[in-house]
């Protein structure tokens, strides 16, 4: 396995790797999925160091980049790849940047709480998020056929308008981007978040059959799919109690918590706090 100064490469199976950035407070995971004909890289990380330097050590297959959503920590190395795909809902952000998010705020977020030495190429004072046109646009139900491996795109907005999740039908892996992960709140502090869409998207992924493992884009690498059962309980409760809107407080469930003050968080204990 690769030993690297910035990235941690963890093998999920013989043809699937997580490429993680544990030295940054966001603890971002990108995922390399290999078939017998080509590969897919789900997101490209923070852009603090070159992720292509890692993928070239892992495979010689041609790669496509699938973008879960256009936030800085997921598109940092998009410029290193030729074939980039994004949902129409986030296309404008990819081309022109996220409206309402200043470069000063981006640089503040990218530089804070770093615990590993950063490469010489990284200068937070001049850091620029990727901007560019995608190769193609994703839509709900799109299929990526890697030869011996089939990936299905699910449009799961809420965290961003064009957020998508990727289900590896062959392996049973569900890659949820920033829709679902653990340990810390999933903050929705970017423009254009939508609690109704977010809850609808959580319900959508909870209905996907034959999920064997859930992989969020931050923190713990790999969640037991039982978390999807908790999602179903949370969605039902929130709807029945008219809580799917901003300003109603934090609502905790067994394994999942929803805050209408712009976050979702994995936690414990069953309760509703207003």
C-alpha positions as CSV (number, residue, x, y, z in Angstrom):
1,X,0.0,0.0,0.0
2,X,1.1,3.5,-0.7
3,X,2.8,5.5,2.1
4,X,2.3,9.3,1.5
5,X,3.1,12.5,3.3
6,X,-0.4,13.9,2.9
7,X,-2.9,11.3,1.6
8,X,-3.8,8.1,3.4
9,X,-4.7,5.3,1.0
10,X,-7.0,2.6,2.4
11,X,-8.0,-0.4,0.4
12,X,-11.7,-1.3,0.6
13,X,-11.3,-4.3,-1.7
14,X,-8.9,-5.2,-4.5
15,X,-10.6,-2.7,-6.9
16,X,-11.7,0.0,-4.5
17,X,-9.7,2.5,-2.5
18,X,-10.4,5.5,-0.3
19,X,-7.9,8.3,-0.7
20,X,-8.2,10.3,2.5
21,X,-6.9,13.6,3.9
22,X,-6.8,13.1,7.6
23,X,-4.4,16.0,8.1
24,X,-7.1,18.5,7.5
25,X,-10.1,19.2,9.9
26,X,-12.6,18.1,7.2
27,X,-11.1,14.6,6.9
28,X,-12.2,14.3,3.3
29,X,-12.4,11.0,1.5
30,X,-12.2,10.6,-2.3
31,X,-12.9,7.1,-3.7
32,X,-11.2,5.3,-6.6
33,X,-13.4,2.6,-8.2
34,X,-11.8,0.3,-10.8
35,X,-13.4,-1.9,-13.4
36,X,-11.8,-4.0,-16.0
37,X,-12.1,-1.3,-18.7
38,X,-11.9,2.0,-16.9
39,X,-12.1,3.6,-13.5
40,X,-14.0,6.3,-11.7
41,X,-12.7,8.8,-9.1
42,X,-15.5,10.0,-6.9
43,X,-14.4,13.6,-6.0
44,X,-10.9,14.9,-6.0
45,X,-10.3,16.3,-2.5
46,X,-9.2,19.6,-1.1
47,X,-6.5,20.5,-3.7
48,X,-3.8,20.9,-1.0
49,X,-1.8,18.2,-2.7
50,X,-2.0,16.4,-6.0
51,X,-4.4,13.5,-5.9
52,X,-3.4,12.4,-9.4
53,X,0.0,11.6,-8.1
54,X,-1.8,9.0,-6.0
55,X,-4.2,7.6,-8.6
56,X,-1.3,7.1,-11.1
57,X,0.4,4.8,-8.6
58,X,-2.9,2.8,-8.1
59,X,-4.0,2.3,-11.8
60,X,-3.1,2.9,-15.4
61,X,-6.8,2.7,-16.5
62,X,-8.4,5.8,-17.9
63,X,-10.4,7.7,-15.3
64,X,-13.6,9.7,-15.1
65,X,-14.3,12.0,-12.2
66,X,-17.8,11.9,-10.7
67,X,-18.5,15.0,-8.6
68,X,-20.8,14.4,-5.7
69,X,-21.3,18.2,-5.3
70,X,-19.5,21.4,-6.0
71,X,-18.0,22.4,-2.6
72,X,-14.3,23.3,-2.4
73,X,-13.3,20.2,-0.5
74,X,-14.6,17.9,-3.2
75,X,-13.3,19.6,-6.4
76,X,-9.8,20.6,-5.3
77,X,-7.9,18.6,-7.9
78,X,-10.5,18.6,-10.7
79,X,-8.0,20.5,-12.9
80,X,-5.8,17.4,-13.0
81,X,-8.3,15.4,-14.9
82,X,-9.8,15.6,-18.4
83,X,-13.2,13.9,-18.0
84,X,-15.3,15.5,-15.3
85,X,-19.0,14.9,-14.6
86,X,-21.4,17.0,-12.4
87,X,-25.1,17.3,-12.0
88,X,-26.8,20.2,-13.8
89,X,-27.8,21.7,-10.5
90,X,-24.2,22.4,-9.6
91,X,-22.9,23.1,-13.1
92,X,-22.9,26.9,-12.6
93,X,-21.0,26.6,-9.4
94,X,-18.4,24.5,-11.1
95,X,-18.0,27.0,-13.9
96,X,-18.4,30.3,-12.0
97,X,-17.9,29.5,-8.3
98,X,-20.4,29.3,-5.5
99,X,-22.5,32.4,-5.3
100,X,-22.3,34.1,-1.9
101,X,-19.2,32.3,-0.8
102,X,-16.2,34.7,-0.8
103,X,-12.6,33.7,-1.6
104,X,-11.7,35.0,1.9
105,X,-14.0,32.5,3.6
106,X,-12.8,29.7,1.4
107,X,-9.2,30.4,2.3
108,X,-10.1,30.7,6.0
109,X,-11.7,27.2,5.8
110,X,-8.9,25.6,3.8
111,X,-6.1,26.7,6.2
112,X,-7.5,26.0,9.6
113,X,-6.8,23.0,11.9
114,X,-4.2,21.4,9.7
115,X,-2.3,18.7,11.6
116,X,0.2,17.4,9.0
117,X,2.9,19.2,7.1
118,X,1.5,20.6,3.8
119,X,3.4,20.3,0.5
120,X,5.3,23.3,-0.9
121,X,2.7,23.8,-3.6
122,X,0.1,24.7,-1.0
123,X,-0.3,28.4,-0.1
124,X,-3.5,29.2,1.6
125,X,-3.1,32.9,0.8
126,X,-3.2,32.3,-2.9
127,X,-5.4,29.2,-2.9
128,X,-8.0,29.2,-5.7
129,X,-10.8,26.7,-6.0
130,X,-11.2,24.9,-9.3
131,X,-13.4,26.5,-11.9
132,X,-14.1,24.9,-15.3
133,X,-16.6,23.4,-17.6
134,X,-17.6,19.7,-17.1
135,X,-17.2,17.1,-19.7
136,X,-20.8,16.0,-19.2
137,X,-23.8,16.5,-17.0
138,X,-25.2,13.8,-14.6
139,X,-28.9,13.0,-14.1
140,X,-30.8,10.7,-11.8
141,X,-30.6,7.1,-13.1
142,X,-27.4,7.5,-15.1
143,X,-25.3,4.4,-15.4
144,X,-21.5,4.2,-15.5
145,X,-20.5,0.8,-16.9
146,X,-16.9,0.0,-16.0
147,X,-16.9,-3.3,-17.8
148,X,-17.4,-5.7,-14.9
149,X,-18.9,-3.0,-12.5
150,X,-22.0,-1.0,-12.7
151,X,-22.6,2.4,-10.9
152,X,-25.9,4.1,-10.6
153,X,-26.3,7.9,-10.1
154,X,-29.0,9.1,-7.6
155,X,-29.8,12.8,-7.6
156,X,-29.9,13.7,-3.9
157,X,-30.2,17.5,-3.5
158,X,-30.4,19.3,-0.2
159,X,-26.8,19.8,0.8
160,X,-26.4,21.4,-2.7
161,X,-28.9,21.6,-5.6
162,X,-26.9,19.2,-7.7
163,X,-25.7,16.8,-5.0
164,X,-25.6,13.2,-6.1
165,X,-25.0,9.8,-4.5
166,X,-23.4,6.9,-6.2
167,X,-24.5,3.3,-5.8
168,X,-22.1,0.6,-6.8
169,X,-24.6,-2.0,-7.7
170,X,-22.0,-4.7,-8.3
171,X,-20.3,-4.4,-4.9
172,X,-23.3,-3.0,-2.8
173,X,-21.4,0.1,-1.8
174,X,-23.3,3.4,-1.4
175,X,-21.3,6.6,-1.7
176,X,-23.3,9.3,0.0
177,X,-21.0,12.4,-0.4
178,X,-22.1,15.0,2.2
179,X,-25.7,13.7,2.5
180,X,-24.8,11.2,5.2
181,X,-21.6,10.7,7.3
182,X,-20.8,10.4,11.0
183,X,-18.9,12.0,14.0
184,X,-19.6,15.7,13.3
185,X,-22.6,17.7,12.0
186,X,-23.2,17.8,8.3
187,X,-23.3,21.6,8.1
188,X,-25.4,23.2,5.4
189,X,-23.8,26.6,5.6
190,X,-23.4,27.1,1.9
191,X,-26.0,28.9,-0.2
192,X,-29.0,27.1,-1.7
193,X,-29.4,24.4,1.0
194,X,-32.9,23.1,1.4
195,X,-34.2,21.0,4.4
196,X,-37.1,19.6,2.4
197,X,-34.9,18.4,-0.4
198,X,-32.4,17.0,2.2
199,X,-35.0,14.9,4.0
200,X,-36.4,13.7,0.7
201,X,-32.9,12.7,-0.4
202,X,-32.3,10.8,2.8
203,X,-35.5,8.9,2.3
204,X,-34.4,8.2,-1.3
205,X,-31.1,6.6,-0.4
206,X,-32.7,4.7,2.5
207,X,-34.9,2.9,0.0
208,X,-32.0,1.6,-2.2
209,X,-32.0,-2.2,-2.0
210,X,-29.0,-4.5,-1.3
211,X,-26.7,-1.8,0.3
212,X,-23.8,-3.6,2.0
213,X,-21.8,-0.6,3.2
214,X,-22.3,3.2,3.3
215,X,-19.3,5.5,2.5
216,X,-19.7,9.1,3.4
217,X,-17.2,11.7,2.3
218,X,-15.9,12.6,5.7
219,X,-14.8,11.1,9.0
220,X,-15.3,7.3,9.6
221,X,-14.5,5.2,6.6
222,X,-17.5,2.9,6.1
223,X,-20.8,2.9,8.0
224,X,-23.0,-0.2,8.6
225,X,-26.1,0.0,6.4
226,X,-28.3,-0.3,9.5
227,X,-27.9,3.5,9.6
228,X,-30.3,3.6,6.7
229,X,-33.0,2.1,8.9
230,X,-32.5,5.0,11.3
231,X,-32.8,7.4,8.4
232,X,-36.3,6.0,7.6
233,X,-37.4,6.5,11.3
234,X,-36.1,10.0,11.4
235,X,-37.7,11.0,8.1
236,X,-41.1,9.7,9.2
237,X,-40.9,11.5,12.6
238,X,-39.8,14.8,11.1
239,X,-42.6,14.8,8.5
240,X,-45.3,13.8,10.9
241,X,-44.4,16.6,13.4
242,X,-43.9,19.3,10.7
243,X,-40.2,19.7,11.5
244,X,-38.8,19.7,8.0
245,X,-38.1,23.4,7.9
246,X,-35.6,25.9,9.3
247,X,-35.7,27.1,12.9
248,X,-37.3,24.1,14.7
249,X,-34.2,23.0,16.6
250,X,-32.3,19.8,16.9
251,X,-34.1,16.5,16.7
252,X,-32.2,13.4,17.9
253,X,-32.9,9.8,17.0
254,X,-31.1,6.5,17.6
255,X,-28.0,7.0,15.5
256,X,-29.2,10.1,13.6
257,X,-30.0,13.7,14.4
258,X,-31.5,16.4,12.3
259,X,-31.1,20.1,13.0
260,X,-33.3,22.5,11.2
261,X,-30.7,25.1,12.0
262,X,-28.8,23.8,8.9
263,X,-27.2,20.5,10.0
264,X,-27.6,16.8,10.1
265,X,-25.6,14.8,12.7
266,X,-25.1,11.2,13.7
267,X,-25.6,10.9,17.5
268,X,-27.3,8.7,20.0
269,X,-30.5,8.5,22.1
270,X,-34.1,9.0,20.9
271,X,-35.5,12.4,21.6
272,X,-36.7,15.6,20.0
273,X,-35.3,18.8,21.3
274,X,-36.9,22.2,20.5
